[in-house]
Amino acid sequence: MLCVDKEFALKIADVAVNAGAIIIKYFQSAPEIMNKTDGSPVTMADKEADAFISSILAEITPETPVVSEESLSHPDITASSQFWL
């Protein structure tokens, strides 16, 4: 069983709440939908929330790689015992 301390869990919950606030501001009106190079849809809300989440997770847990759908590069996680997805 994974044990996580309360302070850490609250930091992660705060990341989720703040990312949600970023997304909500875009969806108060019709968001512009763009296409990624693979043809799948993406919005500025996706990109901004992703950048926020990735940067904060990197600050909170600098030793843990962050793998992100919207990121242009992905870290090598083969040697990592854990990573953010």
C-alpha positions as CSV (number, residue, x, y, z in Angstrom):
1,M,0.0,0.0,0.0
2,L,1.3,3.5,-0.9
3,C,1.6,5.8,2.1
4,V,1.3,9.5,1.3
5,D,1.5,12.1,4.0
6,K,-1.3,14.6,4.4
7,E,0.7,17.7,3.5
8,F,1.8,16.1,0.2
9,A,-1.7,15.0,-0.6
10,L,-3.0,18.5,0.0
11,K,-0.4,19.9,-2.3
12,I,-1.4,17.5,-5.1
13,A,-5.1,18.3,-4.5
14,D,-4.3,22.0,-4.8
15,V,-2.6,21.4,-8.2
16,A,-5.8,19.7,-9.4
17,V,-8.1,22.5,-8.1
18,N,-5.9,25.2,-9.7
19,A,-5.7,23.3,-13.0
20,G,-9.5,23.0,-12.9
21,A,-9.7,26.8,-12.5
22,I,-7.5,27.3,-15.6
23,I,-9.7,25.0,-17.6
24,I,-13.0,26.5,-16.4
25,K,-12.0,30.0,-17.5
26,Y,-11.7,28.8,-21.1
27,F,-15.0,26.9,-21.1
28,Q,-17.1,29.9,-20.1
29,S,-17.3,30.5,-23.8
30,A,-16.8,28.2,-26.8
31,P,-13.1,27.2,-26.8
32,E,-11.1,27.2,-30.0
33,I,-10.4,23.6,-30.9
34,M,-7.1,23.0,-32.7
35,N,-5.5,19.8,-34.1
36,K,-2.3,18.3,-32.9
37,T,0.1,16.9,-35.4
38,D,-1.5,13.5,-35.0
39,G,-4.9,15.0,-35.8
40,S,-6.4,14.8,-32.3
41,P,-8.1,17.8,-30.8
42,V,-6.5,20.2,-28.3
43,T,-7.5,23.5,-26.8
44,M,-5.6,26.3,-25.1
45,A,-7.2,25.1,-21.9
46,D,-5.5,21.7,-22.4
47,K,-2.2,23.3,-23.1
48,E,-2.2,25.8,-20.3
49,A,-3.5,23.3,-17.7
50,D,-0.9,20.8,-18.8
51,A,1.9,23.3,-18.5
52,F,0.8,24.3,-15.1
53,I,0.4,20.8,-13.8
54,S,3.7,19.7,-15.2
55,S,5.7,22.6,-13.8
56,I,4.2,22.4,-10.3
57,L,4.7,18.6,-10.2
58,A,8.3,19.1,-11.2
59,E,8.7,21.6,-8.3
60,I,7.0,19.4,-5.7
61,T,8.8,16.2,-6.8
62,P,11.9,17.1,-8.9
63,E,13.2,13.6,-8.8
64,T,10.0,12.2,-10.3
65,P,9.6,12.5,-14.1
66,V,6.4,13.9,-15.5
67,V,4.9,12.3,-18.6
68,S,2.3,14.5,-20.2
69,E,0.0,14.2,-23.2
70,E,0.5,17.8,-24.3
71,S,4.3,18.0,-23.8
72,L,6.5,18.0,-26.9
73,S,9.1,15.8,-25.2
74,H,8.8,12.9,-22.8
75,P,11.3,11.9,-20.2
76,D,13.0,8.5,-20.1
77,I,11.1,6.6,-17.4
78,T,12.7,3.3,-17.9
79,A,15.0,3.8,-14.9
80,S,12.3,5.4,-12.7
81,S,10.5,3.5,-10.0
82,Q,7.7,6.0,-10.3
83,F,6.5,8.8,-12.5
84,W,3.6,11.2,-13.0
85,L,1.3,10.5,-15.8
